[in-house]
Amino acid sequence: MVIDNSAESRYEVHVEGALAGFLEYRIIGDVIALVHTEVDEAYAGQGLGAQLAKFALEDAQARDVKVSPLCPFVAKYIDKHPEYRVTVR
């Protein structure tokens, strides 16, 4: 399950109640900068980073804000999923 932990400025993915990874962000005006994605090694290879990226990009669309993909993982995700390029600043 992915949630927006706005108090920590990050999206979090939880597996069976445990924090498995996160994607840090910063909101600057009408832009959300996606800064850093990290997934715990114990959960590597499960597609959790992709879940975080997708959730963040869909959240940006819902908020009607542009995305600045500073995180290399998110930038690669956008390259592989061109439907999200319209939100990139």
C-alpha positions as CSV (number, residue, x, y, z in Angstrom):
1,M,0.0,0.0,0.0
2,V,1.3,3.5,-0.9
3,I,0.4,6.6,1.1
4,D,1.3,10.2,1.1
5,N,3.0,11.0,4.4
6,S,2.8,14.8,3.9
7,A,4.2,15.4,7.4
8,E,7.5,13.8,6.2
9,S,7.1,15.1,2.6
10,R,7.3,11.7,1.2
11,Y,5.2,8.9,-0.3
12,E,5.6,5.6,1.5
13,V,5.1,2.0,0.5
14,H,4.2,-0.4,3.2
15,V,4.2,-4.2,3.0
16,E,2.3,-6.1,5.7
17,G,2.4,-3.0,7.9
18,A,6.2,-2.4,7.6
19,L,7.7,0.6,5.8
20,A,9.4,-0.9,2.7
21,G,10.4,2.2,0.8
22,F,9.7,5.9,0.2
23,L,9.9,8.7,-2.4
24,E,10.8,12.1,-1.0
25,Y,9.3,15.2,-2.5
26,R,9.3,19.0,-2.2
27,I,6.4,21.2,-3.2
28,I,7.4,24.6,-4.7
29,G,4.5,26.6,-5.9
30,D,2.7,24.6,-8.6
31,V,5.6,22.1,-9.0
32,I,6.3,18.9,-7.1
33,A,10.0,18.0,-7.1
34,L,10.4,14.2,-6.8
35,V,13.8,14.1,-5.1
36,H,14.8,10.6,-4.0
37,T,13.4,7.1,-4.1
38,E,14.7,4.4,-1.7
39,V,13.5,0.8,-1.2
40,D,14.8,-1.4,1.6
41,E,17.0,-4.2,0.3
42,A,14.7,-6.8,1.9
43,Y,12.0,-5.7,-0.6
44,A,14.2,-5.3,-3.7
45,G,12.9,-6.7,-6.9
46,Q,9.2,-6.5,-6.0
47,G,8.4,-3.4,-8.1
48,L,7.9,-1.2,-5.1
49,G,9.9,1.7,-6.6
50,A,7.6,1.6,-9.6
51,Q,4.5,1.7,-7.3
52,L,5.9,4.7,-5.6
53,A,6.7,6.5,-8.9
54,K,3.3,5.8,-10.3
55,F,1.5,6.9,-7.2
56,A,3.5,10.1,-7.1
57,L,2.8,10.9,-10.7
58,E,-0.9,10.2,-10.4
59,D,-1.0,12.3,-7.3
60,A,0.6,15.2,-9.2
61,Q,-2.0,14.9,-12.0
62,A,-4.8,14.9,-9.4
63,R,-3.3,18.0,-7.8
64,D,-2.9,19.6,-11.2
65,V,0.8,20.4,-10.5
66,K,3.9,19.9,-12.7
67,V,6.6,17.4,-11.9
68,S,10.3,18.0,-11.6
69,P,11.8,14.5,-11.7
70,L,15.1,15.1,-9.9
71,C,15.3,11.4,-8.8
72,P,17.0,9.4,-11.6
73,F,14.6,6.4,-10.9
74,V,11.5,8.5,-11.4
75,A,13.0,10.1,-14.6
76,K,13.6,6.6,-16.0
77,Y,10.0,5.6,-15.0
78,I,8.7,8.5,-16.9
79,D,10.8,7.6,-20.0
80,K,9.2,4.1,-19.9
81,H,5.7,5.4,-19.3
82,P,5.2,8.3,-21.7
83,E,1.7,9.0,-20.5
84,Y,3.3,10.8,-17.6
85,R,5.5,13.1,-19.7
86,V,2.7,15.7,-20.0
87,T,3.1,16.5,-16.3
88,V,6.8,17.0,-16.4
89,R,8.2,20.6,-16.0
